[in-house]
Amino acid sequence: MTLVCHLGRALASSLRCCSTSVAAALVCLSAVLGSPLVAQATTAVRTQPGSPAVATPVVPTFQSLSAANHNQDLTLVQLRRFRGDAGAVTAVREQIQVRGKGPNPPGFSVSFLAVEGELPGSPLTLKWQSTYNRLGPLFFQYASFRVRDAVRAQSNYTLHDFGPVTRIGRGARRMVVFPSAADKSIWVIDVDDVAQVPLYAGEFDSQMRILSEVEAVSIAMTITGTVGASSSVGVSCNDFQAALAQLSAPAGVIDPDLAVVSEYAIDSIVVRTDALNGRQKLVMGFTDGVDQFLVTQAPGSPDPFAGMPSQDAQGGGHTIARYRDPAMSVLMFWDEGVSFHVSGSGGLRRLDELARRIYVQAVR
C-alpha cells in the first residue's frame, strides 16, 4: 500500500500543479518519483571500448504488452485488492495460468487461493471462494490491465517510462499509461523485463483515487496441468449475426450504435448462460485499446420496472436505472422482453448517453 500512497500523492500533486499540460504533469511526476522520463528504449550498451555489448531490457510498448499473453505460458500468483464501503480493502490471493504456446487457441484459468488474513473455511473465505467459482474468469478478462488492441491504444493513450524497478526479486520497468481523454483511467504498471506482463497494476481516476490494484507475488514461465480454451466464459462469436444465430434469433436484440464513443470498437462477442437463472445472454465488449465497456442483452427477461409508480403513471414509461461509484458505472433498462445492461468504468460518463441511444434503438 506504500507504493499506492506515494504514487497517488505524486500523481495528484503533478496534475494539480500542471493541470493545463499533460507533458508538464508527467515531468512533475517524474521529479516527484525521482526517475527520468525516457523517450526511447536502449537495447544494448558497451561498458568500455572493445568490450562486448551488454543487453539491457527494452522499454515496453503497446505492441509488446499486447503480445505478452499470446506467445508464452505463464503462471502468476497475485493479490487482487477489492475496495468496499468506507474504504475497506479485501486482498484475495489468486492464481492465473495462461497457455499461450501450442497449436490450440490461447486459454487461461483462474483459481481462488485464499483471503489474506483469513483462516481457511472462515465465512469470508467461503464467500470469496464462491465468488471466484462464478466470476473468476471475468476478473481476468474484464478487471485487469491489458492492452486489448495495440493500434487503438496507441491512438488513445501515451506510454511513459519511469525507469527500472525491482518486483519480487525480478527486474521490471515502471510505466504510466496516460489517456488522451479526461474520462479514462490512468494506470501505473510495473512490467516484468522478461515476460512483459505487469507485476503490479494500479488504476487511478482523474481525481487520483485508487480504483483497482493487482500485485504479483510470484511468476513462472510454465503452466501445470491442463489449461483449456476458457469455454466457461461462454461461446465466442465472430460477429453480431453469428451471435444472433447462437441465441436462436430472438426479437428485440440489437447491434448497438457507438457514435457517442467513437474511439471504441468491438473487442469480443460472447453468448453466455447465466448461472443464476439459466437464461442465455449476449455480452458485447468494446475497447479503445485499454479501457473496455460491456453491453449485455438478455432476451426472455421479465420487466424489472413493472409495477413502479413511474411506469403506471406513464402507461409503461421508459426508465433507465443507474448505479455509479468511482470505479464502475452500470445502467439498466428493459424493452419488449429484453433486459439491457451497459457497464464500464465510473469515470466514463458518456455511458449515460450511450445507454439512452441504445434504448432509443430498441424502442424503434
Buried (B, 14 or more C-beta within 10 A) or exposed (E): EEBBEEBBEBBBBBBEEBEEEBEBBBBBBBBBBEBEBBEEBEEEEEEEEEEEEEEBBBBBBBBBBBBBBEEBBBBBBBBBBBBEEEEEEBBBBBBBBBBBBEEEEBBBBBEBBBBEEBEEEEEEBEEBBEBBEEBBBBBBBBBBBBBBBBEBBBEBBBBBBBBBBEBBEBBBBBBBBBBEBEBBBBBBBBBBBEBBBBBBBBBBBBEBBBBBBBBBEEBEEEBEEEBEEBEBBBBBBEEBEBBBEBBEEBEBBBBBEBEBBEBBBBBBBBBBEEEEEEEBBBBBBBBBBBBBBBBBBBBBBEBEBEEBEEBEEEEEEBBBBEEBEBBBBBBBBBBEBBBBBBBBBBBBEBBBEBBBBBBEBBEE
